[in-house]
């Protein structure tokens, strides 16, 4: 991954390889179990398919829950930063996704960008593109 100094809008996306490998492995197991079920039509094949599907669902839910928790923590962090800057009025008018996008803005531009996000109803992507002093986020899941 890039160093802290060179993270930007262009390269900030975080795609964890371990999660993708686990999900792909569970998906391939499901395909294998469907093939076994097609060939043998046994109770064990049905059980294996169900196990594969539950594993796939479990891996997906683990990722979704981790991302939701991360978003809640980032939301809290940005709310605290905005409150320190005297911008409590805009906090309730921003969506969670907008607050999460604001995490990349430096303190000196955060208040103005938050006000603009409310006034213009900016999307998270528009907010990220508007950040001029990008603050890297290295603690993502």
Secondary structure, DSSP 4 states (H G I P E B T S, - for coil): ---GGG--GGG-----HHHHHHHHHHHHHHHHHHHHHHHH--HHHHHHHHHHHHHHHHHHHHHHHHHHHHHHHHHHHHHHHHHHTT-HHHHTTS-HHHHHHGGGB-HHHHHHHHHHHHHHT--HHHHHHH-SSB-------
